[in-house]
Amino acid sequence: LHLWSRLPLNQVVVQSGPLWAAADGFTITVQGKGGHGAMPHETIDATLVASQIVVALQSIVARNVSPVDTAVVSVGTLQSGVAANVISAEAVLTGTVRSFSPAVQELVFRRIEEIANGVCQTFGATCQVEIRLGCPATINAAAGAELMQGVASQVVPAEQIAQIDPMMVGEDMAEFLNRAPGCFVLVGASDGDTDELNSPHHNPTFDFDERMLPTGVALLAGAAVAYLGG
């Protein structure tokens, strides 16, 4: 069970299939040849190379992933150089990959390496690509979702039980679901009136309406009773 600050208070999301994406990461370290900013012809500009990689990576989702599949490739950091008039010999960029299926995940990883190495070869640079596997996709089992639908119907009115589009955020609950099929349930924690209770998660202003706590407790207790045949 997970509270969700962007859902109305005590709305319960129960559904089978993919809910949240696999969350993986990558680091690309570009090695060029440093030099004076006034003499770029004597250098291999790692900052320029890394910038071209950032742009080229955006072609993966646009041109390699099928339009009926889903993926995200986002570069979050690019660090290079220490002075305005010095061309950097090294640049490091990091990013995240989100996907729902292993096939898409593998495709994206392969293309990241191919693009990074191809761009570097174009400019005469080299690079190292590190892929970091995070948590897998959060996928609810049909049986678990069916059980929780029954539990939720005893806790909240039918109009408060909802389904949502899968999201590209990640959740380590997926590791448990890979080993013991179940259902990850969301409970709304926004009062819908005050900005203080509508902030997204992982945000300095995050807060939630504590009136969702009894609903969460009732869902968890009801799930235990239902699973044990009560």
N, C-alpha and C positions, 0 to 999 in steps of 0.2 A: 504494500500500500504506500502511496506517495501523495502528499498534498500538492495541489497545483494552484498557484496564486492567480492564474489567468482564467480560471473557471469560476462560475458563480458559486456562492457559498452552498456547500453540501450537494452540489451536483456530483454524481458518481459516474465515472467512465469505466465501462466494462466491455471488452471486445476481444475476439480471438484474432490471431495472426500478428503481423509485425506492428509494434507500437512505437518503439524508439530504435534508432539506428546503431550500427556498430560504430565505435569511435576510436579511430587510430590516428597515429601521428607520423611525421617524417621530418628529417633534418637533411639539408643539402649544404655541404661545405664546398665552396668553389675556391680553387687555387689558381691564381693568375701570376702576374709579374708586376710588382709595384714600381712606382717612379714618381717623378715630379709632374705636377698637374700641367705645367707648361710644355711638357714633352710626352704627350700621350702616345706618339708613334713608337716610343721605346718601351711601352708597357703592354701588359694584357690586363685590361681593367676589370677586376673581379666584381666591382659594383655594377658595371654595365652588364656583364654576363649574368649576374644574379637577377638583375632587373628583367632581362630578356626571358629568363627561366620563369619568373613570376607570371609574366604575360602569357607565355606559351602553355603553362600548366592549365590555364583556363580553357584551353581547347579540349581537354580530356572529357569534361562533362558535355560540352557543346558538340563535339564531333566523334567521340569514341564510345560513349555510353549510349545505349539505345534510348530513344525518347520514352519508351514505356517503362524503363527502369529509373532508378533514382540514385543520385550520388552528389556529394559536395566535396570540392577541393578548395580549401581556403588557406592562403599564406598569412600567418599572423605576425611574424617578425622577419626583418631583414636587417642584419647588422654588418656594417662594413666601414672601414676607414676611421681615421682619428684626427684628420686635419683637412681644411678646405682646399689646400693646394697640394695635397698628396694623393696620388692614385693608389688605391688599396690593392694589396696582393691577395687578400682573402675576404670572402664574404660568406656569411652563414645565414640561411633562411630556414624557418621552421613553419610547419603548417599542420592542418588536420584534414583527415579524410573521413567522410561519413557514407555509409552504404547499408543496404539491407540484405544483400545476398553475397555469398562467398565468391561467386563468379564475377560480379561487378567489383568487389573488393580486390580480387587478384588482377583484374584488368587495369584498375586505377593504379595499383602499385607498380605494375609492369610499365605503364606509360609514364609514370613519374620518373622512373630510372631512365627510360629511353629518351625522354625529352631533355632531362638534365644533362645526360651525357652527350646528346646530339648538339645541344646549344653550346656546350663547352667546347666540343670539337670544332664547331664553326668559328669560334673566336680564338682557338689555340689554348684554351684553358683545360683544366682537369677538375674532377669533382668526386666527392664521396657521398653516396646516398644511403641514409639509414632510415629504415622503416620500423616503426614501433607499433606493435599490435596492442590495442587497448581492450575495451570490453566488446563482446559480440553484440549483435542486434538483440533487442528485447522482443521476444516473440511469445505471445500467449497461446497456450494450448486450448483447443476447442473444448475439451472436457472441463478444464479449469475455468474457462470463461462461462460455460453453462452453469457450473456450480455457483459462481459468484453472481451471475444474473439472478438466480433464485434467492441468494442471500440479500442482495441489494434491494430486491423487490419487497423484502420484509422490513427494510430499514428506512427507505425513503420512498416517496410517491413515484409512480411509474414515469411521470413527466420529468423527474430529476435524474433518470438513468439515461445516459447519452453515449454516443460514439464520436470519435474525432478522427481527423486525418492523421496518419502516422507522422511523427516529427523526427527531425534529424539530430536531436539531442541524444546523448548516450547515458546509459545507466548500468552500473555493475550488478544489479539484480539479474541481469541477463545470464551471468555465470551460474546462478542458482537454477534458473529456468532451463539451462542447457543440461543440467544434471537431474533435475526433478521437475518435469513439466507442471506448470501451474498458470496463474493469472496475476498480472501486475495491475492493480486497480488505482485509479486516480480519484482524489476527492477535492472538489473545489474549495478554495480558502479565501476568496475575494468577496468583500461585502458589496462591491459594485458601486459604492458611493464615494469613498475617500481614496485619494491618490496614494496615501500611505499604505493601503492594503491591496494595491493593484500592481506593485512593482514586480518585475520578472525575478526569477530565481538567480542566484549568484550575482546579486546586485547589492551595493552598499545600503540601499533603502528598503531591502526586502523585509517584509513583515507579513503576517497572516492573521485571519480572523479565527480566534481560538474557539469559536462556536462550531468549527468543523471537527473538533476533537471527539465529542461523543459519537458522531457519525463514524469516524474512523475506528473507534473502539468497538462499536456495535458490528461493523463489517468484519473486523478481525475475529471477534468472538463468534459471530455467526458462521464464519468460514470454518472455524475449528469444529463447531458443533455439527455442521452439515457434512464435513469431511469424515467425521467419526461416526456418522450415521444417526445422529441425534435428531 
